[in-house]
Amino acid sequence: MPPEAQEKIEELQELQETAQQVAEQREQAQSALNESKTALDALEDVDEDAGMYREIGEVLVETDYESAYDDLENKVDSLEVRVEQLEKQEERVEEQFDDLQSELQQMLQGGAGGGPMGPGGPGAGGA
């Protein structure tokens, strides 16, 4: 197998690992978003005068309804942005993977043209 093909295979493996990591991060963010939305919905059914506590590390600290609601709303907003960013990142990695896979197939089928095509390759110009 040509060294260029071996490099492409290694790049594909790295992209596959990156795709898995991004997918895991997106799933975690989506799960946190779902939990926060559920908590926000539940909070809407709570009397505003009810005693409320928020967890800070291992400690529960008293808070008021408005602060709890605002904090949850901000958390939902930021998690929605995070999920969207991760979805876009997943798409970019998938496109890179597909492009690289096509390049590798062409290379292995002999359609690469037989030479380096990057900077400094044929048609690179010069002085």
C-alpha positions as CSV (number, residue, x, y, z in Angstrom):
1,M,0.0,0.0,0.0
2,P,1.4,3.4,-0.9
3,P,2.5,5.6,2.0
4,E,0.0,8.3,0.9
5,A,-2.8,5.8,1.2
6,Q,-1.6,4.8,4.7
7,E,-1.6,8.4,5.7
8,K,-5.2,8.8,4.5
9,I,-6.2,5.8,6.4
10,E,-4.7,7.2,9.6
11,E,-6.5,10.5,8.9
12,L,-9.8,8.6,8.5
13,Q,-9.3,6.9,11.8
14,E,-8.6,10.2,13.5
15,L,-11.6,11.7,12.0
16,Q,-13.7,8.8,13.0
17,E,-12.5,9.2,16.6
18,T,-13.2,12.9,16.5
19,A,-16.7,12.2,15.1
20,Q,-17.4,9.8,18.0
21,Q,-16.2,12.4,20.6
22,V,-18.3,15.1,19.1
23,A,-21.4,12.8,19.0
24,E,-20.9,11.9,22.7
25,Q,-20.6,15.6,23.6
26,R,-23.7,16.4,21.6
27,E,-25.6,13.6,23.3
28,Q,-24.5,14.8,26.7
29,A,-25.5,18.4,25.9
30,Q,-28.8,17.2,24.4
31,S,-29.5,15.2,27.6
32,A,-28.7,18.2,29.8
33,L,-30.9,20.4,27.6
34,N,-33.8,18.0,28.0
35,E,-33.4,17.8,31.7
36,S,-33.2,21.6,32.0
37,K,-36.3,22.1,29.8
38,T,-38.2,19.5,32.0
39,A,-37.1,21.4,35.2
40,L,-38.1,24.7,33.6
41,D,-41.5,23.3,32.7
42,A,-41.9,21.9,36.2
43,L,-40.9,25.3,37.7
44,E,-43.7,27.0,35.8
45,D,-46.2,24.9,37.9
46,V,-44.6,25.9,41.2
47,D,-46.0,28.7,43.3
48,E,-43.7,31.7,43.1
49,D,-43.7,32.0,47.0
50,A,-42.6,28.4,47.5
51,G,-39.3,27.9,49.3
52,M,-36.7,27.0,46.7
53,Y,-33.2,25.6,46.9
54,R,-30.4,25.2,44.4
55,E,-27.6,22.7,44.5
56,I,-24.1,24.2,44.6
57,G,-21.7,21.3,44.7
58,E,-22.7,19.2,47.7
59,V,-24.7,22.0,49.4
60,L,-28.3,23.2,48.9
61,V,-28.6,27.0,49.1
62,E,-31.9,28.8,49.4
63,T,-32.9,30.9,46.4
64,D,-36.0,32.7,45.1
65,Y,-38.3,31.7,42.3
66,E,-37.2,34.5,39.9
67,S,-33.5,33.6,40.3
68,A,-34.1,29.9,39.8
69,Y,-36.3,30.5,36.8
70,D,-33.8,33.0,35.2
71,D,-30.9,30.6,35.8
72,L,-32.7,27.7,34.2
73,E,-33.8,29.8,31.3
74,N,-30.2,31.0,30.7
75,K,-29.0,27.4,31.0
76,V,-31.6,26.2,28.4
77,D,-30.5,29.0,26.0
78,S,-26.8,28.2,26.3
79,L,-27.4,24.5,26.0
80,E,-29.5,25.0,22.8
81,V,-26.6,27.0,21.3
82,R,-24.1,24.3,22.4
83,V,-26.2,21.5,20.8
84,E,-26.5,23.5,17.6
85,Q,-22.7,24.1,17.5
86,L,-22.0,20.4,18.1
87,E,-24.5,19.4,15.4
88,K,-22.7,21.7,12.9
89,Q,-19.3,20.3,14.0
90,E,-20.6,16.8,13.5
91,E,-21.7,17.7,9.9
92,R,-18.3,19.3,9.1
93,V,-16.4,16.2,10.4
94,E,-18.7,13.9,8.5
95,E,-18.1,15.9,5.3
96,Q,-14.3,15.8,5.9
97,F,-14.6,12.0,6.4
98,D,-16.6,11.5,3.2
99,D,-14.2,13.7,1.2
100,L,-11.1,11.8,2.6
101,Q,-12.8,8.5,2.0
102,S,-13.4,9.4,-1.7
103,E,-9.8,10.6,-2.1
104,L,-8.5,7.3,-0.6
105,Q,-10.8,5.2,-3.0
106,Q,-9.5,7.2,-6.0
107,M,-5.9,6.7,-4.8
108,L,-6.4,3.0,-4.3
109,Q,-8.1,2.6,-7.7
110,G,-5.2,4.4,-9.4
111,G,-7.1,7.6,-10.2
112,A,-4.8,9.9,-8.2
113,G,-2.8,10.9,-11.3
114,G,0.5,9.4,-9.9
115,G,1.9,12.5,-8.1
116,P,1.5,14.9,-5.3
117,M,-1.2,17.4,-5.9
118,G,-0.7,19.7,-2.9
119,P,1.3,22.9,-2.6
120,G,4.5,22.4,-4.5
121,G,2.9,19.8,-6.7
122,P,2.2,20.2,-10.5
123,G,1.0,23.6,-11.4
124,A,2.2,25.2,-8.2
125,G,4.0,28.0,-10.1
126,G,7.1,29.6,-8.8
127,A,9.8,32.0,-9.8
